[in-house]
Each structure stands twice: as structure tokens, then as C-alpha cells.
């Protein structure tokens, strides 16, 4: 009876989240190669023609804002390279390239890091694409919130991720054999036989990829329901976090015009990170980016260091008060056990480690997730048909005698 209970729970959890996992799996298989695919589909957003020394990031910011007709950005890329366009996001307003009003703050604009010229734009981010340059952002939005407005999609996918995490443990338990010897009886669960291909594929692929499935399920909870589910559960398990912005609540009125400039904030943050590097024995490599949080009035600075897990983004953060210019704190990727887990879950989920081989693995995993859901639906439909046929035979004596 106990096994039957878990079997039924596994079945109905699987059916309830099948749609979400099929969408997440198929889109995730593509998103593992987000940058190469996006560069192929929208080369105008990545290629910068001018050659020479790159501009100071803050000079580029001034040139960019001068072309944006009064619109402003809260995110600045600090790691500039010749030939690679710099993508910035601006407040809603008039688009200088299209001559029309934009209501989205997620429109992207590409600038040349050498000349500062505005090269191209696209947007709104995550909307149903009308051209190839919007395909990847739409897939991304579809992947984690079904491309729905507001937080509806985030909650739906977050709940599906919680169920998925639970089902990882239920699913592996149901593969355990009855009786002894355990390992000898469990071995067939890892194989696939042609005569019951669909069932064995569902069970075996779930075992082959079990650890990665759990990583992606729990990291999905982290990304969609961090405050509501992930962080409380992790803290209950004994993990600690050094979230610097958590201690500062949002202001009653956003600080839209801080007294501290981007340049001053970066200089302060960089000095704090370099001081921390000298003290803790790691190497400061270069700036990454800085983001201004108007709701809290804080500058969030990131830098590349020898402590980083990935080369895709800087792992060390420093927070600067936008009103006073003081350092709130510096956080390393693995300063606490919770920070370490967060860093690795994020890097593994976004395929930001171990190069192309791991991206291929994540892409295969995405197809596997979709396959697990589809095969689970097929198994349920076949069992349902068998039960229905059996009940029809039992309800018709004449039919039963003929059989």
C-alpha cells in the first residue's frame, strides 16, 4: 500500500508538471547555447566595426545617453573589448533609431566600444518575436515564466519546480527493488529492453541523469521562489548566506538621482575588492559591470577574480550606498556554505562552467527532461486504456465469454 501511494503521487505530480517540464526542457536545450545562437540570429547586436582603443566605460555611458534623447540606464558594462558591441538597457522613452515611443525598459541597444556610436536595437525583451533577433530572448522568457506578464509565470514555474524536486526523490525510490540482494536486483532498472521500451526509457533515463535533474529542479526553485521557498528551506538545513542587499529594505521613495556617480561608486567598490583580495589571498583581475538599484539606492558592482567559478560573469560583489558613497560590504562567491551552493547551482543551471562539453550535456539533459515527461504521459495513457478495457470486459458478460 505504501508503494502504491508513492506510485500514485509520482503519477499525478508528473502529469501536473508535464507541460512545464516539456517547455522548460525544449527551451533549455536551446538556451544552453544562448550566446552562440543569439550571435548567429542577431549579429548586429554583437559586432562593432570601429577599430582602436576602447573608450573609458563612463565616457561611453555619456556618449550613449547623449544619443538616447534623455533616457537613462542603470547597468553599465565595464569590461569592454574592441570589436564586441556593448549592450545597454534604457528607461522607456523615444527610440532614436525607430523614431517611435518605447514603453519597455527591457529594450536592448548596442553601442560600439571604440566610437561610442549607436549600432542597433531590439526589443522589447522576451516579447513574441517579429524578427530573428528576438527569438532567443523569447525562448528565455518562455523558459522561466512562459513569457507571461508580471509574476504569474514565475509562480507557476516555481511551483512546478518544487513539485519536480519532490518527485526526484519519489521517482528514484520507486526504482528500488523489493528484497535482496539490492544491487543485483536494482541493476535491470538502469537498462532498456525493446519490448517495454517506453517504460524502461522513462525509468532508466531518470536514473542516468538523476543528480543533474535534482540540481536543475532545486536551482529552478532558487531562481523562481528564492525568498518564498528556497532560502527558508536552505536556512532550516543549516546553510547561511551573506546577502548584502537583504539587510537594506527598499526606500519609501526610489532614489532616482543618487549623489554618488557611477564612476565614484566603481572606484570605491574596486578599492574595497582589491583590499579584500590582498587580505584573503586571491587575485583581482578586472571590472565586470555595475548596476544601480533605485529601489534601495545601492550600486551593485561585480568584478572578475581568481575566486570565480565561471568566466561568464564576475563572482565577487561589492555594494556601495548611492547617497553616502560608503561600502556596505563585499561578498565572495563562496564566502558561506549557502553562497557556495548558490554560485554552483546558478553556474550549473546556466551552463556557465566547463565550456562546450558541459553545454552539450545540458542540451541533452533538456531533451531528456522533455522525454521523461512525454514518456510518463504515454505510460499513464496506456495504463488508463488497459483499466478501461478491463472494466468494459467485466461489465459485459457476453463480451467476456467471447474473449
FIMIBA-287250 format. One record per residue (C-alpha): residue number from 1; residue in three letters; x, y, z. Coordinates in nm, 4 decimals. Example, Ala and Ser with C-alpha at 12.3 -4.5 7.8 and 13.67 -1.06 7.14 Angstrom:
BEGIN
resi_resn_u_v_w
1_ALA_1.2300_-0.4500_0.7800
2_SER_1.3670_-0.1060_0.7140
END
This chain:
BEGIN
resi_resn_u_v_w
1_UNK_0.0000_0.0000_0.0000
2_UNK_0.2855_0.2366_0.0790
3_UNK_0.4462_0.1778_-0.2582
4_UNK_0.1087_0.2215_-0.4289
5_UNK_0.0679_0.5592_-0.2567
6_UNK_0.4034_0.6841_-0.3819
7_UNK_0.3296_0.5472_-0.7280
8_UNK_0.0035_0.7431_-0.7460
9_UNK_0.1740_1.0558_-0.6104
10_UNK_0.4518_1.0215_-0.8690
11_UNK_0.1954_0.9783_-1.1462
12_UNK_-0.0153_1.2811_-1.0640
13_UNK_0.2760_1.5088_-0.9785
14_UNK_0.4289_1.4108_-1.3127
15_UNK_0.1066_1.4823_-1.5010
16_UNK_0.0576_1.8178_-1.3270
17_UNK_0.4029_1.9445_-1.4178
18_UNK_0.4468_1.7695_-1.7547
19_UNK_0.3576_2.0755_-1.9621
20_UNK_0.6015_2.2968_-1.7711
21_UNK_0.8863_2.0460_-1.7938
22_UNK_0.8335_1.9906_-2.1659
23_UNK_0.8522_2.3663_-2.2251
24_UNK_1.1497_2.4067_-1.9898
25_UNK_1.3326_2.1068_-2.1374
26_UNK_1.2949_2.2032_-2.5033
27_UNK_1.3768_2.5709_-2.4472
28_UNK_1.6603_2.4819_-2.2076
29_UNK_1.8211_2.2623_-2.4737
30_UNK_1.8469_2.5752_-2.6902
31_UNK_1.9399_2.8149_-2.4087
32_UNK_2.2473_2.6077_-2.3218
33_UNK_2.3924_2.7745_-2.6343
34_UNK_2.2242_3.1109_-2.5804
35_UNK_2.5130_3.3379_-2.6770
36_UNK_2.6313_3.1498_-2.9895
37_UNK_2.2725_3.1164_-3.1158
38_UNK_2.1851_3.4776_-3.0340
39_UNK_2.5026_3.5996_-3.2034
40_UNK_2.4083_3.3988_-3.5131
41_UNK_2.0493_3.5257_-3.5179
42_UNK_2.1319_3.8877_-3.4288
43_UNK_2.4908_3.9634_-3.5369
44_UNK_2.4164_4.3384_-3.5420
45_UNK_2.3857_4.3292_-3.1607
46_UNK_2.7336_4.1813_-3.1155
47_UNK_2.9641_4.3089_-3.3903
48_UNK_3.1267_4.6525_-3.3597
49_UNK_3.3093_4.7783_-3.6716
50_UNK_3.5345_5.0540_-3.5297
51_UNK_3.8960_4.9651_-3.4530
52_UNK_4.1271_5.1227_-3.1971
53_UNK_4.1436_5.1767_-2.8232
54_UNK_3.8169_5.1205_-2.6398
55_UNK_3.6579_5.4118_-2.4572
56_UNK_3.6537_5.4581_-2.0853
57_UNK_3.3235_5.2908_-1.9781
58_UNK_3.1938_5.6148_-1.8279
59_UNK_3.2796_5.8135_-2.1406
60_UNK_3.0902_5.5502_-2.3390
61_UNK_2.7980_5.5949_-2.0982
62_UNK_2.7952_5.9714_-2.1611
63_UNK_2.8072_5.9209_-2.5379
64_UNK_2.5329_5.6586_-2.5207
65_UNK_2.2993_5.8689_-2.3088
66_UNK_2.3545_6.1687_-2.5359
67_UNK_2.2132_5.9623_-2.8221
68_UNK_1.9191_5.8275_-2.6241
69_UNK_1.7207_6.1537_-2.6025
70_UNK_1.7170_6.1814_-2.2256
71_UNK_1.6672_5.8144_-2.1457
72_UNK_1.8901_5.6622_-1.8776
73_UNK_2.0367_5.3235_-1.7973
74_UNK_2.1046_5.1561_-1.4636
75_UNK_2.3507_4.8922_-1.5900
76_UNK_2.6983_4.9608_-1.7260
77_UNK_2.9357_4.7040_-1.8746
78_UNK_3.2892_4.7774_-1.7529
79_UNK_3.4794_4.5014_-1.9341
80_UNK_3.4966_4.6411_-2.2898
81_UNK_3.6685_4.4808_-2.5894
82_UNK_3.7444_4.6048_-2.9384
83_UNK_3.5058_4.4603_-3.1951
84_UNK_3.2475_4.3499_-2.9381
85_UNK_2.9389_4.5662_-2.9116
86_UNK_2.8265_4.6787_-2.5661
87_UNK_2.4584_4.6131_-2.4885
88_UNK_2.2808_4.8625_-2.2623
89_UNK_1.9215_4.8828_-2.1385
90_UNK_1.7412_5.2164_-2.1102
91_UNK_1.4290_5.3532_-1.9465
92_UNK_1.1134_5.3720_-2.1574
93_UNK_1.1076_5.6659_-2.3960
94_UNK_1.1662_5.7648_-2.7572
95_UNK_1.3783_5.5237_-2.9622
96_UNK_1.6311_5.7281_-3.1639
97_UNK_1.6665_5.4562_-3.4280
98_UNK_1.2987_5.3928_-3.4904
99_UNK_1.1600_5.7345_-3.4077
100_UNK_0.8784_5.5884_-3.2005
101_UNK_0.7920_5.5644_-2.8333
102_UNK_0.9004_5.2561_-2.6408
103_UNK_0.7203_5.1600_-2.3231
104_UNK_0.9550_4.8765_-2.2226
105_UNK_1.2664_4.9208_-2.0122
106_UNK_1.3974_4.5900_-2.1452
107_UNK_1.4795_4.7156_-2.4936
108_UNK_1.8425_4.6477_-2.5811
109_UNK_2.0759_4.8920_-2.7550
110_UNK_2.4165_4.8006_-2.8957
111_UNK_2.7000_5.0572_-2.8898
112_UNK_3.0481_5.0498_-3.0384
113_UNK_3.3035_5.0480_-2.7529
114_UNK_3.5589_5.2369_-2.9669
115_UNK_3.3481_5.5123_-3.1251
116_UNK_3.0519_5.5131_-2.8905
117_UNK_2.8131_5.5033_-3.1881
118_UNK_2.4679_5.3504_-3.1532
119_UNK_2.4712_5.0429_-3.3778
120_UNK_2.1409_4.8610_-3.3376
121_UNK_1.8461_4.7967_-3.1095
122_UNK_1.5885_4.5302_-3.0428
123_UNK_1.3015_4.4764_-2.8055
124_UNK_1.1026_4.4514_-2.6055
125_UNK_1.2967_4.1725_-2.4395
126_UNK_1.1033_3.8466_-2.4064
127_UNK_0.8144_3.9506_-2.6321
128_UNK_0.6779_3.7271_-2.9080
129_UNK_0.9413_3.7770_-3.1797
130_UNK_0.8608_3.9561_-3.5016
131_UNK_1.2129_3.9028_-3.6350
132_UNK_1.5035_3.6645_-3.5761
133_UNK_1.6808_3.8953_-3.3315
134_UNK_1.4046_3.8410_-3.0726
135_UNK_1.3948_3.4602_-3.0838
136_UNK_1.6405_3.3837_-2.8025
137_UNK_1.5057_3.6395_-2.5570
138_UNK_1.1553_3.4980_-2.6164
139_UNK_1.2808_3.1428_-2.5556
140_UNK_1.4456_3.2660_-2.2351
141_UNK_1.1226_3.4278_-2.1125
142_UNK_0.9287_3.1178_-2.2160
143_UNK_1.1766_2.9005_-2.0258
144_UNK_1.1273_3.0506_-1.6820
145_UNK_0.7884_3.2232_-1.6870
146_UNK_0.6033_3.1082_-2.0020
147_UNK_0.6615_3.4605_-2.1383
148_UNK_0.3668_3.5751_-1.9274
149_UNK_0.3467_3.9310_-1.7900
150_UNK_0.4097_4.0039_-1.4243
151_UNK_0.4874_3.7268_-1.1764
152_UNK_0.2199_3.4754_-1.2802
153_UNK_0.4589_3.2672_-1.4886
154_UNK_0.7326_3.2861_-1.2231
155_UNK_0.4963_3.1423_-0.9636
156_UNK_0.3637_2.8706_-1.1939
157_UNK_0.7138_2.7551_-1.2873
158_UNK_0.8278_2.7917_-0.9272
159_UNK_0.5507_2.5633_-0.8014
160_UNK_0.6301_2.3155_-1.0795
161_UNK_0.9972_2.3259_-0.9708
162_UNK_0.9033_2.2476_-0.6090
163_UNK_0.6961_1.9501_-0.7255
164_UNK_0.9802_1.8439_-0.9543
165_UNK_1.2282_1.8485_-0.6648
166_UNK_0.9965_1.6312_-0.4544
167_UNK_0.9378_1.3972_-0.7474
168_UNK_1.3108_1.3427_-0.7966
169_UNK_1.3166_1.1580_-0.4631
170_UNK_0.9849_0.9811_-0.5184
171_UNK_1.0921_0.8659_-0.8646
172_UNK_1.4241_0.7180_-0.7544
173_UNK_1.2542_0.5436_-0.4588
174_UNK_1.0113_0.3734_-0.6966
175_UNK_1.3024_0.2207_-0.8907
176_UNK_1.4340_0.0481_-0.5776
177_UNK_1.3768_-0.3307_-0.5891
178_UNK_1.1956_-0.5361_-0.3311
179_UNK_1.4047_-0.7900_-0.1474
180_UNK_1.7742_-0.8695_-0.1514
181_UNK_2.0402_-0.8600_-0.2904
182_UNK_1.9686_-0.4931_-0.3526
183_UNK_2.2326_-0.4062_-0.6152
184_UNK_2.1770_-0.7189_-0.8185
185_UNK_1.8019_-0.6596_-0.8342
186_UNK_1.8390_-0.2848_-0.8972
187_UNK_2.0711_-0.3295_-1.1968
188_UNK_1.7910_-0.4053_-1.4518
189_UNK_1.6299_-0.0684_-1.3709
190_UNK_1.9259_0.1026_-1.5410
191_UNK_1.8767_-0.0812_-1.8710
192_UNK_1.6317_-0.0599_-2.1602
193_UNK_1.4580_-0.3544_-2.3246
194_UNK_1.2913_-0.3193_-2.6618
195_UNK_0.9662_-0.4987_-2.5650
196_UNK_0.8943_-0.2349_-2.2974
197_UNK_1.0967_0.0467_-2.4452
198_UNK_0.8852_0.3413_-2.3307
199_UNK_0.8651_0.2299_-1.9670
200_UNK_1.2354_0.1425_-1.9459
201_UNK_1.3350_0.4676_-2.1174
202_UNK_1.1352_0.6638_-1.8604
203_UNK_1.2858_0.4790_-1.5659
204_UNK_1.6456_0.4405_-1.6880
205_UNK_1.6930_0.7959_-1.8174
206_UNK_1.5630_0.9251_-1.4842
207_UNK_1.8331_0.7207_-1.3093
208_UNK_2.1141_0.8118_-1.5509
209_UNK_2.0545_1.1845_-1.5084
210_UNK_1.9153_1.1787_-1.1542
211_UNK_2.1762_1.4014_-0.9889
212_UNK_2.1606_1.6621_-1.2655
213_UNK_1.7802_1.6500_-1.2627
214_UNK_1.7854_1.7266_-0.8896
215_UNK_2.0343_2.0106_-0.9431
216_UNK_1.8176_2.1685_-1.2127
217_UNK_1.4959_2.1183_-1.0172
218_UNK_1.6282_2.2790_-0.6979
219_UNK_1.8097_2.5573_-0.8831
220_UNK_1.4784_2.6352_-1.0576
221_UNK_1.3228_2.6813_-0.7138
222_UNK_1.6151_2.9103_-0.6243
223_UNK_1.5568_3.1251_-0.9324
224_UNK_1.1768_3.1455_-0.9177
225_UNK_1.0847_3.1170_-0.5498
226_UNK_1.4029_3.2170_-0.3714
227_UNK_1.2547_3.4181_-0.0847
228_UNK_0.9370_3.2134_-0.0561
229_UNK_1.0776_2.8572_-0.0583
230_UNK_1.4457_2.8126_-0.1409
231_UNK_1.6135_3.0359_0.1198
232_UNK_1.3909_2.9319_0.4150
233_UNK_1.4462_2.5625_0.3365
234_UNK_1.8222_2.6083_0.2979
235_UNK_1.8446_2.8036_0.6233
236_UNK_1.6452_2.5330_0.8000
237_UNK_1.9052_2.2833_0.6733
238_UNK_2.1856_2.4893_0.8299
239_UNK_2.3061_2.6939_0.5314
240_UNK_2.3961_3.0596_0.5777
241_UNK_2.4055_3.3438_0.3254
242_UNK_2.5815_3.6788_0.3032
243_UNK_2.3166_3.8659_0.1042
244_UNK_2.4342_4.2237_0.1339
245_UNK_2.1184_4.3848_-0.0023
246_UNK_1.8905_4.1767_0.2214
247_UNK_1.9725_4.3936_0.5211
248_UNK_1.8653_4.7124_0.3430
249_UNK_1.4912_4.7362_0.2716
250_UNK_1.3536_4.9247_-0.0290
251_UNK_1.3147_5.3005_0.0235
252_UNK_0.9694_5.4569_0.0550
253_UNK_1.0629_5.6680_-0.2500
254_UNK_1.3206_5.5320_-0.5028
255_UNK_1.6485_5.7244_-0.5185
256_UNK_1.6388_5.8065_-0.8893
257_UNK_1.9202_6.0645_-0.8781
258_UNK_2.1952_5.9448_-0.6423
259_UNK_2.4559_6.1844_-0.5059
260_UNK_2.7291_5.9328_-0.5959
261_UNK_2.8113_5.8874_-0.9659
262_UNK_2.8755_5.5560_-1.1401
263_UNK_3.2467_5.6376_-1.1620
264_UNK_3.2750_5.7185_-0.7910
265_UNK_3.0847_5.4033_-0.6963
266_UNK_3.3063_5.1828_-0.9135
267_UNK_3.6269_5.3369_-0.7781
268_UNK_3.5096_5.2828_-0.4200
269_UNK_3.3932_4.9270_-0.4879
270_UNK_3.7077_4.8324_-0.6805
271_UNK_3.9304_4.9561_-0.3961
272_UNK_3.7276_4.7527_-0.1442
273_UNK_3.7541_4.4360_-0.3548
274_UNK_4.1299_4.4856_-0.4068
275_UNK_4.1758_4.5346_-0.0343
276_UNK_3.9793_4.2185_0.0351
277_UNK_4.1841_4.0301_-0.2262
278_UNK_4.5106_4.1344_-0.0627
279_UNK_4.3801_4.0325_0.2784
280_UNK_4.2293_3.6958_0.1781
281_UNK_4.4952_3.5875_-0.0707
282_UNK_4.3157_3.5938_-0.4055
283_UNK_4.3773_3.7976_-0.7214
284_UNK_4.1682_4.0862_-0.8539
285_UNK_4.1539_4.0508_-1.2332
286_UNK_3.9277_4.3210_-1.3809
287_UNK_3.5951_4.5002_-1.3524
288_UNK_3.2848_4.3290_-1.4853
289_UNK_2.9749_4.5513_-1.4508
290_UNK_2.7867_4.7817_-1.2158
291_UNK_2.4114_4.8043_-1.1629
292_UNK_2.2260_5.0793_-0.9807
293_UNK_1.9284_4.9660_-0.7706
294_UNK_1.6990_5.2691_-0.7471
295_UNK_1.4568_5.0989_-0.5066
296_UNK_1.7307_5.0677_-0.2431
297_UNK_1.9639_5.3430_-0.3615
298_UNK_2.2551_5.0996_-0.3936
299_UNK_2.5268_5.0357_-0.6540
300_UNK_2.5923_4.6649_-0.7147
301_UNK_2.9433_4.6159_-0.8524
302_UNK_3.0866_4.2890_-0.9869
303_UNK_3.4499_4.2014_-1.0551
304_UNK_3.6407_3.9085_-1.2022
305_UNK_3.8824_3.7475_-0.9559
306_UNK_4.0708_3.4215_-0.9121
307_UNK_3.7881_3.3042_-0.6824
308_UNK_3.5347_3.2966_-0.9680
309_UNK_3.3645_2.9745_-1.0702
310_UNK_3.2844_3.0939_-1.4233
311_UNK_3.4324_3.3332_-1.6778
312_UNK_3.0876_3.4452_-1.7943
313_UNK_3.0380_3.6961_-1.5130
314_UNK_3.2264_3.8299_-1.2148
315_UNK_3.1606_3.6375_-0.8971
316_UNK_3.2768_3.8931_-0.6390
317_UNK_3.0249_4.1636_-0.5478
318_UNK_3.0591_4.4944_-0.3679
319_UNK_2.7684_4.7165_-0.2610
320_UNK_2.8036_5.0964_-0.2407
321_UNK_2.5492_5.3352_-0.0902
322_UNK_2.4324_5.5730_-0.3645
323_UNK_2.3664_5.8541_-0.1189
324_UNK_2.6759_5.8463_0.1029
325_UNK_2.9293_5.6584_-0.1123
326_UNK_3.0171_5.4196_0.1707
327_UNK_3.0841_5.0498_0.1217
328_UNK_2.8033_4.8308_0.2527
329_UNK_3.0079_4.5157_0.2098
330_UNK_3.1999_4.2769_-0.0179
331_UNK_3.0756_3.9230_-0.0887
332_UNK_3.2794_3.6388_-0.2390
333_UNK_3.1286_3.3512_-0.4422
334_UNK_3.1893_3.1029_-0.1598
335_UNK_3.2039_3.3199_0.1498
336_UNK_2.9491_3.0993_0.3279
337_UNK_2.8275_2.7468_0.2571
338_UNK_2.4994_2.8885_0.1254
339_UNK_2.6812_3.1284_-0.1075
340_UNK_2.8904_2.8386_-0.2374
341_UNK_2.5791_2.6339_-0.3147
342_UNK_2.4096_2.9338_-0.4792
343_UNK_2.7105_3.0037_-0.7003
344_UNK_2.7359_2.6451_-0.8189
345_UNK_2.3630_2.5977_-0.8704
346_UNK_2.3500_2.9143_-1.0801
347_UNK_2.6592_2.8233_-1.2839
348_UNK_2.5396_2.4666_-1.3478
349_UNK_2.1868_2.5722_-1.4401
350_UNK_2.3032_2.8377_-1.6868
351_UNK_2.5770_2.6156_-1.8373
352_UNK_2.8380_2.8731_-1.7397
353_UNK_3.1121_2.6231_-1.6473
354_UNK_3.3372_2.3700_-1.8243
355_UNK_3.2849_2.5083_-2.1741
356_UNK_3.1218_2.3388_-2.4720
357_UNK_3.1203_1.9783_-2.3364
358_UNK_2.9012_2.0794_-2.0434
359_UNK_2.6747_2.2899_-2.2676
360_UNK_2.6205_1.9824_-2.4834
361_UNK_2.5388_1.7804_-2.1704
362_UNK_2.2875_2.0442_-2.0559
363_UNK_2.1307_2.0465_-2.4016
364_UNK_2.0966_1.6666_-2.3907
365_UNK_1.9511_1.6973_-2.0407
366_UNK_1.6884_1.9401_-2.1700
367_UNK_1.5776_1.6877_-2.4315
368_UNK_1.5814_1.4162_-2.1612
369_UNK_1.3554_1.6239_-1.9331
370_UNK_1.1027_1.6667_-2.2136
371_UNK_1.1312_1.2960_-2.2999
372_UNK_1.0712_1.1922_-1.9379
373_UNK_0.7509_1.3953_-1.9286
374_UNK_0.6242_1.2712_-2.2645
375_UNK_0.7044_0.9070_-2.1862
376_UNK_0.5336_0.9457_-1.8485
377_UNK_0.2171_1.0696_-2.0217
378_UNK_0.2324_0.7751_-2.2649
379_UNK_0.2686_0.5268_-1.9765
380_UNK_-0.0309_0.6835_-1.7999
381_UNK_-0.2445_0.6737_-2.1159
382_UNK_-0.1621_0.3078_-2.1797
383_UNK_-0.2431_0.2074_-1.8221
384_UNK_-0.5641_0.4074_-1.8378
385_UNK_-0.6643_0.2320_-2.1595
386_UNK_-0.5932_-0.1099_-2.0067
387_UNK_-0.8035_-0.0286_-1.6999
388_UNK_-1.0869_0.0958_-1.9206
389_UNK_-1.0777_-0.2160_-2.1397
390_UNK_-1.0729_-0.4388_-1.8317
391_UNK_-1.3732_-0.2633_-1.6817
392_UNK_-1.5597_-0.2944_-2.0133
393_UNK_-1.4939_-0.6709_-2.0204
394_UNK_-1.6103_-0.7120_-1.6637
395_UNK_-1.9270_-0.5084_-1.7250
396_UNK_-2.0288_-0.7118_-2.0348
397_UNK_-2.0658_-1.0891_-1.9697
398_UNK_-2.1308_-1.1588_-2.3378
399_UNK_-1.8114_-0.9796_-2.4387
400_UNK_-1.6174_-1.1627_-2.1667
401_UNK_-1.7400_-1.5022_-2.2915
402_UNK_-1.6419_-1.4159_-2.6470
403_UNK_-1.2893_-1.3369_-2.5270
END
